């Protein structure tokens, strides 16, 4: 007779783990275990699974746990049994199973996790909110049809992105609601319950048409990345048929106008020398399953542009951010310095080393911090063997701001920390006095809060040691206060 494990929800990893522990402790083999979700019809010959036995602890590789937490959200009804079978094998002599990339169970589990990640990316990219006026005030409502059980797992992403809004996401299986303070979940709904459009959509459609580049049109790649099933939920897709039809004419007009003059600098920087490869690579890069790949694609997109500022063409390379995806704190500085430009990493120069030390003194774990710059290239004036730093102007900040905002969207932080005036302007879209704003929260992109403080280079410019120590202590207090905002 088999043993039944009944889970309260279709993607409840904690419940699956507890049930699996009970089955392992009872010695129930994978072929004798029956898995189902509460409400499913029971099998004919299955008894309820036992609870976990005391002292029945066991150890499995972290790689399995991380994969299982994602794969359990897959819609395949056999996912629970597959997970238990892999767990059984890991705890019964096949300790290195996760390292066998060709094992059928490992391959299938990895494919499930990849499909779930891709579905989550589609939800992030293709979900559109519509504004609705209710008795309780304005609410933003969106409809989405996920392929897998990702609603609860991805709710946090939308809380971080739209913390200042009241919103609801309706799917056929589940609904997610945010009131500005707390998340709640309810039953699924129907597409008809979500309004078809609002007053903002004509503006969004006009913007989408304006940024469309007909010279880079690849319909096959576009449909592969944005399947038609998502089109009806996205206002901009109404413009696609017209833009496809007009693309050949627009390309011919672009060719007739002529291109930009070639770069006169004989020593082409690395990011420009590779630009010819970037255009082909970008559309082939599958960034949908890996946020790090999405960041890499963003960096390549910047490198491949033909309208870079003059100072960017003299720089060694573009320097994007560094840190974990999902870091709650997102630090923004001004621009790369000399050492950052050479190494291709942010905050590795004198100011960056000071920031790292202050981060530690403030008790901010490094895995909670992502750091980048508002301007992605080093702006300098060449003077002999030295390259003297030049501050970015408003035009420089505006040029790189779209890339910064997209970088923020990929990382998904809860709080943006502006280090200095350039970062504060890039995040808020307007000039603000740092010293008056320091230590306070101001509105940032898409409702994200921005915490303002000084740039660490400010501390290095203080002439006397006592003043440096005093300002360093204030800076550490600022970092500590920023962390308190997300805990």
C-alpha positions as CSV (number, residue, x, y, z in Angstrom):
1,X,0.0,0.0,0.0
2,X,1.3,3.5,-0.8
3,X,1.7,6.5,1.4
4,X,0.0,9.8,0.6
5,X,1.6,13.2,1.2
6,X,-1.0,16.0,1.0
7,X,0.4,19.5,0.5
8,X,-1.6,22.7,1.4
9,X,-0.6,24.5,-1.8
10,X,0.9,23.8,-5.3
11,X,4.2,25.5,-4.6
12,X,4.6,25.1,-0.8
13,X,8.3,24.1,-0.5
14,X,8.3,24.1,3.3
15,X,5.3,21.7,3.4
16,X,6.9,19.5,0.8
17,X,10.2,19.4,2.8
18,X,8.4,18.4,6.0
19,X,6.5,15.7,4.2
20,X,9.6,14.4,2.5
21,X,11.4,14.2,5.9
22,X,8.5,12.1,7.3
23,X,8.6,9.8,4.3
24,X,12.4,9.4,4.5
25,X,12.3,8.7,8.2
26,X,9.6,6.0,7.6
27,X,11.7,4.5,4.9
28,X,9.0,5.1,2.2
29,X,10.6,4.5,-1.2
30,X,9.8,7.0,-4.1
31,X,7.6,4.5,-5.9
32,X,5.5,4.0,-2.8
33,X,4.8,7.7,-2.2
34,X,1.8,9.5,-3.6
35,X,1.9,13.3,-3.8
36,X,-1.1,15.5,-4.2
37,X,-2.3,19.0,-3.3
38,X,-5.2,19.5,-0.9
39,X,-8.5,19.3,-2.9
40,X,-7.1,16.8,-5.4
41,X,-8.8,13.5,-5.6
42,X,-7.1,10.9,-3.3
43,X,-5.6,7.7,-4.6
44,X,-7.3,4.4,-4.0
45,X,-4.7,2.7,-1.8
46,X,-2.7,5.4,0.0
47,X,-2.4,6.2,3.7
48,X,-1.5,9.6,5.0
49,X,2.2,10.3,5.2
50,X,3.8,10.2,8.7
51,X,5.1,13.4,10.3
52,X,8.9,13.9,10.4
53,X,10.5,11.6,13.0
54,X,12.6,13.1,15.8
55,X,16.3,12.9,15.0
56,X,15.8,12.1,11.4
57,X,18.1,14.9,10.2
58,X,20.0,14.5,7.0
59,X,22.2,16.7,4.8
60,X,21.8,17.4,1.1
61,X,23.8,19.6,-1.3
62,X,22.8,23.3,-1.3
63,X,22.5,23.0,-5.1
64,X,19.6,20.6,-4.7
65,X,17.8,22.8,-2.2
66,X,18.2,25.9,-4.4
67,X,16.9,24.0,-7.5
68,X,14.1,22.4,-5.6
69,X,12.8,25.7,-4.2
70,X,12.3,26.9,-7.8
71,X,11.3,23.7,-9.6
72,X,8.5,23.0,-7.1
73,X,6.7,26.0,-8.7
74,X,6.5,24.2,-12.1
75,X,3.0,23.1,-13.3
76,X,4.1,19.5,-14.0
77,X,2.0,17.2,-11.7
78,X,5.0,14.9,-11.3
79,X,7.2,17.6,-9.8
80,X,6.7,16.5,-6.2
81,X,7.5,12.8,-7.0
82,X,10.6,13.9,-9.0
83,X,11.9,16.0,-6.2
84,X,11.4,13.1,-3.7
85,X,13.1,10.7,-6.0
86,X,16.2,12.9,-6.3
87,X,16.2,13.4,-2.5
88,X,16.0,9.7,-1.9
89,X,18.9,9.1,-4.2
90,X,21.0,11.8,-2.6
91,X,20.4,10.3,0.9
92,X,20.8,6.7,-0.2
93,X,24.4,6.5,-1.6
94,X,24.4,9.0,-4.5
95,X,25.8,12.0,-2.6
96,X,27.3,13.5,-5.8
97,X,24.2,13.1,-7.9
98,X,23.8,16.9,-8.5
99,X,27.2,16.9,-10.1
100,X,26.1,14.4,-12.8
101,X,24.8,16.9,-15.4
102,X,23.6,14.1,-17.7
103,X,21.5,12.2,-15.2
104,X,17.9,12.2,-16.5
105,X,16.4,13.3,-13.1
106,X,18.9,16.1,-12.7
107,X,18.3,17.2,-16.3
108,X,14.6,17.2,-15.9
109,X,14.8,19.1,-12.6
110,X,17.1,21.7,-14.1
111,X,14.7,22.1,-17.1
112,X,11.8,22.7,-14.7
113,X,13.7,25.4,-12.8
114,X,14.7,27.1,-16.0
115,X,11.1,27.1,-17.2
116,X,9.9,28.6,-13.9
117,X,12.6,31.4,-14.1
118,X,11.6,32.2,-17.7
119,X,8.0,32.4,-16.7
120,X,8.9,34.8,-13.8
121,X,10.9,36.9,-16.3
122,X,7.9,37.1,-18.6
123,X,5.7,38.2,-15.7
124,X,8.2,41.0,-14.8
125,X,8.5,42.2,-18.4
126,X,5.0,41.8,-19.8
127,X,2.6,42.6,-16.9
128,X,0.9,45.9,-17.4
129,X,-1.1,47.8,-14.7
130,X,-4.3,49.7,-15.5
131,X,-5.4,52.5,-13.3
132,X,-8.9,52.0,-11.7
133,X,-10.8,54.5,-9.5
134,X,-12.5,52.8,-6.5
135,X,-14.3,54.0,-3.4
136,X,-11.1,53.4,-1.5
137,X,-9.1,55.5,-4.0
138,X,-6.9,54.7,-6.9
139,X,-5.8,51.1,-7.5
140,X,-3.7,49.7,-10.3
141,X,-4.9,46.3,-11.6
142,X,-3.1,43.9,-13.9
143,X,-4.0,40.6,-15.6
144,X,-1.4,37.9,-16.2
145,X,-1.5,34.2,-17.3
146,X,1.5,32.4,-15.8
147,X,2.4,29.0,-17.0
148,X,3.6,27.9,-13.6
149,X,2.8,28.5,-9.9
150,X,4.9,31.7,-9.5
151,X,2.3,34.2,-8.2
152,X,3.3,34.2,-4.5
153,X,7.1,33.8,-5.2
154,X,7.1,36.8,-7.5
155,X,4.9,39.1,-5.5
156,X,7.9,40.5,-3.7
157,X,9.3,41.8,-6.9
158,X,6.3,43.9,-7.6
159,X,6.2,45.2,-4.0
160,X,9.8,46.4,-4.4
161,X,9.0,48.0,-7.8
162,X,5.7,49.5,-6.9
163,X,5.8,50.0,-3.1
164,X,4.1,53.4,-3.3
165,X,1.1,52.1,-5.3
166,X,-2.0,50.1,-4.3
167,X,-2.2,47.3,-6.8
168,X,-3.7,43.9,-7.6
169,X,-2.5,41.2,-10.0
170,X,-5.2,38.8,-11.1
171,X,-4.3,35.4,-12.7
172,X,-6.6,32.4,-13.5
173,X,-5.3,30.6,-10.4
174,X,-4.4,33.3,-7.8
175,X,-4.7,37.0,-7.1
176,X,-2.2,39.1,-5.3
177,X,-3.0,42.4,-3.6
178,X,-0.8,45.1,-2.1
179,X,-2.4,47.9,0.0
180,X,0.9,49.9,0.6
181,X,1.6,48.0,3.8
182,X,0.9,44.3,3.5
183,X,0.5,41.6,0.9
184,X,-2.6,39.4,0.6
185,X,-3.6,36.6,-1.7
186,X,-6.9,35.4,-2.9
187,X,-8.6,33.2,-5.5
188,X,-8.0,33.6,-9.2
189,X,-10.2,35.6,-11.5
190,X,-11.0,36.3,-15.2
191,X,-9.5,38.6,-17.8
192,X,-12.8,40.5,-18.0
193,X,-12.4,41.7,-14.4
194,X,-9.4,43.8,-15.5
195,X,-10.1,47.1,-17.4
196,X,-8.8,47.0,-21.0
197,X,-7.1,50.3,-21.0
198,X,-6.7,53.7,-19.2
199,X,-5.7,57.3,-20.0
200,X,-2.0,56.6,-19.9
201,X,-2.0,53.9,-22.6
202,X,-2.0,56.2,-25.6
203,X,1.1,57.9,-24.2
204,X,2.8,54.6,-23.7
205,X,2.0,53.4,-27.2
206,X,3.4,56.7,-28.6
207,X,6.6,56.3,-26.6
208,X,7.0,52.7,-27.7
209,X,6.6,53.6,-31.4
210,X,9.1,56.5,-31.0
211,X,11.9,54.3,-29.6
212,X,11.3,51.5,-32.2
213,X,14.5,50.9,-34.3
214,X,13.5,49.5,-37.7
215,X,17.1,48.7,-38.6
216,X,17.3,46.1,-35.8
217,X,14.0,44.4,-36.6
218,X,14.1,40.7,-36.1
219,X,10.4,39.4,-36.0
220,X,11.4,35.8,-35.3
221,X,13.5,36.8,-32.3
222,X,10.8,39.2,-31.1
223,X,8.1,36.6,-31.2
224,X,10.4,34.1,-29.4
225,X,11.1,36.5,-26.6
226,X,7.5,38.0,-26.5
227,X,5.0,35.2,-27.5
228,X,1.7,36.3,-28.8
229,X,-0.1,35.1,-25.8
230,X,1.1,38.2,-23.9
231,X,0.2,40.7,-26.6
232,X,-3.4,41.2,-25.6
233,X,-2.3,42.4,-22.1
234,X,0.2,45.0,-23.5
235,X,-1.0,48.2,-25.0
236,X,2.1,48.8,-27.1
237,X,1.6,45.6,-29.1
238,X,-1.2,47.3,-30.9
239,X,1.5,49.3,-32.7
240,X,3.5,46.3,-33.8
241,X,1.7,45.4,-37.1
242,X,2.0,49.0,-38.3
243,X,5.7,49.3,-37.3
244,X,6.5,46.0,-39.1
245,X,4.9,47.2,-42.2
246,X,6.7,50.6,-42.1
247,X,10.1,49.2,-41.2
248,X,11.5,48.7,-44.8
249,X,10.6,52.3,-45.7
250,X,12.1,53.7,-42.5
251,X,15.4,51.8,-43.0
252,X,15.7,53.1,-46.5
253,X,15.3,56.6,-45.3
254,X,17.9,56.1,-42.6
255,X,20.4,54.8,-45.2
256,X,19.7,57.7,-47.5
257,X,20.4,60.2,-44.6
258,X,23.8,58.5,-44.1
259,X,25.6,57.3,-41.0
260,X,27.8,58.8,-38.4
261,X,31.5,59.7,-39.1
262,X,33.9,57.0,-38.2
263,X,35.8,57.2,-34.9
264,X,39.0,59.2,-35.5
265,X,40.7,57.7,-32.5
266,X,43.1,55.0,-33.8
267,X,43.3,53.3,-30.4
268,X,39.8,52.1,-30.2
269,X,38.7,51.1,-26.6
270,X,37.7,47.5,-26.0
271,X,34.0,48.2,-25.7
272,X,34.0,49.9,-29.1
273,X,36.2,47.3,-30.8
274,X,33.7,44.7,-29.8
275,X,30.6,46.7,-30.9
276,X,30.4,44.9,-34.3
277,X,29.9,41.6,-32.4
278,X,27.5,43.0,-29.9
279,X,24.7,43.8,-32.3
280,X,24.5,40.1,-33.3
281,X,25.0,38.8,-29.8
282,X,22.4,40.9,-28.1
283,X,19.4,39.3,-29.8
284,X,20.7,35.8,-29.3
285,X,21.4,36.3,-25.6
286,X,18.7,34.6,-23.6
287,X,18.6,36.9,-20.6
288,X,15.1,35.8,-19.6
289,X,16.3,33.0,-17.4
290,X,19.1,34.8,-15.6
291,X,19.1,38.4,-14.2
292,X,22.9,38.4,-14.4
293,X,22.6,37.7,-18.1
294,X,20.1,40.5,-18.4
295,X,22.7,42.8,-16.8
296,X,25.4,41.6,-19.3
297,X,23.0,42.3,-22.1
298,X,22.4,45.8,-20.8
299,X,26.1,46.4,-20.7
300,X,26.5,45.1,-24.3
301,X,23.7,47.3,-25.4
302,X,25.5,50.4,-24.1
303,X,28.7,49.3,-25.7
304,X,27.1,48.9,-29.0
305,X,25.6,52.4,-29.2
306,X,26.8,54.8,-31.9
307,X,25.8,58.0,-30.0
308,X,28.1,57.7,-26.9
309,X,29.4,60.9,-25.4
310,X,32.9,61.9,-26.6
311,X,34.4,61.2,-23.2
312,X,33.0,57.7,-23.3
313,X,34.9,57.0,-26.5
314,X,38.2,57.8,-24.7
315,X,37.4,55.6,-21.7
316,X,38.7,52.0,-21.5
317,X,35.3,50.4,-21.0
318,X,31.8,50.8,-19.6
319,X,31.6,50.0,-15.9
320,X,28.3,48.5,-14.6
321,X,27.4,47.5,-11.1
322,X,28.4,44.7,-8.8
323,X,26.6,42.8,-6.1
324,X,23.9,40.1,-5.7
325,X,20.6,40.1,-7.6
326,X,17.8,41.0,-5.1
327,X,20.1,43.0,-2.8
328,X,17.8,45.1,-0.6
329,X,20.3,48.1,-0.8
330,X,21.2,49.6,-4.1
331,X,24.1,52.1,-3.8
332,X,24.6,54.6,-6.7
333,X,27.8,56.7,-7.0
334,X,28.8,59.3,-9.6
335,X,31.0,57.6,-12.2
336,X,34.0,55.2,-12.5
337,X,37.3,56.7,-11.6
338,X,40.8,55.9,-13.0
339,X,41.1,52.5,-11.3
340,X,37.5,51.5,-12.0
341,X,37.9,52.3,-15.7
342,X,41.0,50.1,-15.9
343,X,39.6,47.2,-13.9
344,X,36.1,47.3,-15.2
345,X,34.6,47.1,-11.6
346,X,32.9,49.8,-9.6
347,X,34.2,51.3,-6.3
348,X,37.7,49.8,-6.3
349,X,39.5,53.1,-6.1
350,X,40.3,55.2,-3.0
351,X,36.7,56.3,-2.5
352,X,35.4,52.8,-3.1
353,X,37.8,51.3,-0.5
354,X,36.6,53.9,2.0
355,X,33.0,53.0,1.2
356,X,33.7,49.3,1.7
357,X,35.3,50.0,5.1
358,X,32.3,52.2,6.1
359,X,29.9,49.5,5.0
360,X,31.6,47.0,7.3
361,X,31.7,49.5,10.3
362,X,28.0,50.1,9.7
363,X,27.2,46.4,10.0
364,X,25.9,46.1,6.4
365,X,26.6,42.6,5.1
366,X,28.2,42.8,1.6
367,X,25.5,40.4,0.2
368,X,22.9,43.0,1.1
369,X,24.5,45.7,-1.1
370,X,24.6,46.3,-4.9
371,X,26.8,49.2,-6.0
372,X,26.9,51.0,-9.3
373,X,27.4,54.5,-10.8
374,X,25.0,57.0,-12.4
375,X,27.4,57.5,-15.3
376,X,29.0,54.3,-16.7
377,X,32.1,55.7,-18.3
378,X,35.1,57.6,-16.8
379,X,35.0,61.3,-17.7
380,X,38.4,62.8,-17.5
381,X,40.8,65.4,-18.9
382,X,44.1,64.0,-20.2
383,X,47.1,65.9,-18.7
384,X,50.4,64.1,-19.6
385,X,50.5,60.7,-17.9
386,X,47.6,61.5,-15.6
387,X,43.8,61.5,-16.2
388,X,42.1,64.2,-14.2
389,X,38.5,63.5,-13.1
390,X,35.8,65.7,-14.5
391,X,32.4,65.9,-13.0
392,X,29.5,64.7,-15.2
393,X,27.1,67.5,-16.3
394,X,23.3,67.3,-16.6
395,X,23.4,66.0,-20.1
396,X,25.7,63.2,-19.1
397,X,23.4,62.1,-16.3
398,X,20.4,62.2,-18.6
399,X,22.1,60.1,-21.2
400,X,22.9,57.2,-18.8
401,X,19.8,57.5,-16.7
402,X,17.7,54.9,-18.7
403,X,20.5,52.3,-18.3
404,X,20.6,53.0,-14.5
405,X,16.8,52.6,-14.2
406,X,16.9,49.3,-16.1
407,X,19.7,48.1,-13.9
408,X,17.6,48.9,-10.9
409,X,14.7,47.0,-12.4
410,X,16.8,43.9,-13.0
411,X,18.4,43.9,-9.5
412,X,15.0,44.6,-7.7
413,X,16.2,46.5,-4.5
414,X,14.0,47.8,-1.7
415,X,16.0,51.0,-1.1
416,X,18.1,53.2,-3.4
417,X,21.0,55.0,-1.7
418,X,22.3,58.1,-3.5
419,X,26.0,58.7,-2.8
420,X,26.4,62.4,-3.7
421,X,24.6,65.0,-5.9
422,X,25.1,63.2,-9.3
423,X,23.5,60.0,-8.0
424,X,20.7,62.0,-6.4
425,X,19.9,63.8,-9.6
426,X,20.0,60.5,-11.6
427,X,17.6,58.8,-9.3
428,X,15.1,61.6,-8.7
429,X,15.4,63.3,-12.2
430,X,16.1,66.7,-10.7
431,X,18.9,68.6,-9.0
432,X,18.6,68.5,-5.2
433,X,21.0,69.8,-2.4
434,X,22.7,66.8,-0.9
435,X,23.4,68.3,2.5
436,X,19.8,69.4,3.0
437,X,18.5,66.1,1.8
438,X,21.1,63.9,3.6
439,X,19.6,61.2,5.9
440,X,16.1,61.6,4.5
441,X,13.9,59.6,2.1
442,X,12.8,61.1,-1.2
443,X,10.8,59.7,-4.1
444,X,12.7,57.7,-6.7
445,X,11.8,55.9,-9.9
446,X,8.6,53.9,-10.0
447,X,7.9,54.7,-6.3
448,X,11.1,53.3,-4.9
449,X,12.4,55.3,-2.0
450,X,15.8,57.1,-2.2
451,X,18.0,57.6,0.8
452,X,20.5,60.5,0.3
453,X,24.0,60.8,1.7
454,X,27.4,62.1,0.6
455,X,29.8,60.4,-1.8
456,X,32.8,58.8,0.0
457,X,35.1,61.0,-2.1
458,X,33.8,64.0,-0.1
459,X,35.5,62.5,3.0
460,X,38.8,62.2,1.2
461,X,38.8,65.9,0.3
462,X,38.6,67.0,3.9
463,X,42.0,68.5,4.8
464,X,42.3,67.8,8.5
465,X,42.3,64.4,10.2
466,X,39.8,65.4,12.9
467,X,37.3,66.6,10.3
468,X,37.8,63.3,8.3
469,X,37.1,61.2,11.4
470,X,34.0,63.3,12.3
471,X,32.6,63.1,8.8
472,X,33.4,59.4,8.5
473,X,31.4,58.7,11.7
474,X,28.4,60.6,10.2
475,X,28.8,58.6,6.9
476,X,28.8,55.3,8.8
477,X,25.6,56.5,10.7
478,X,24.0,57.2,7.3
479,X,24.8,53.7,6.1
480,X,23.4,52.2,9.3
481,X,20.2,54.2,9.0
482,X,19.8,53.1,5.4
483,X,20.1,49.5,6.4
484,X,17.5,50.1,9.1
485,X,15.0,51.1,6.4
486,X,15.0,47.6,4.9
487,X,15.0,45.6,8.2
